[in-house]
Amino acid sequence: MSDARTPFGRVVLVVLLIIATLGFGLAGLCGGVFTVMAIPETISPPKHGSFAGAILFISLPSLLIGGGLAWLCVRKLIRMSSSDD
């Protein structure tokens, strides 16, 4: 990341990290909402046409991966803002 040492490269990197944080955060939020919506379906008696298992199959990875990547982007932004350049 030698380009990040120039002022322009640093601005581009910060903007990309902010956009990535927002995108991954929204993906994690979406996964969290769908996970919470599917939990009552999984603990209720089985019904014909219930897709709670399929919803959890999609929403849990979205929650975990989106939340984890957003956390990594925020950590990187904090390190970049506190670095002594």
C-alpha positions, 0 to 999 in steps of 0.5 A, a space after each residue: 500500500 505504498 500509494 496510501 502514503 500520498 495524500 490523494 492515495 490516503 483519501 481514496 483509501 479512506 473513502 473506499 473503507 467508508 463505503 465498504 464499512 457502510 455496505 458490509 454493515 448494511 449486509 450484516 444488518 439485513 442478515 440480523 433482521 432476517 435471522 430475528 424474523 426466522 427464529 419464531 418460525 423455527 421454534 413454532 410447530 412445523 407448518 406446510 410451506 415454512 421456509 425458516 430453515 432456508 431463511 436462516 441458511 442465507 441470513 446467518 452467514 450474511 449476519 456473521 460475514 457482513 458484521 465481521 467485515 464491517 468490524 475489520 473496516 472500522 478497525 482499519 479506519 481507526 488505525 489510519 486516523 490514529 497513525 502518526 504520519 
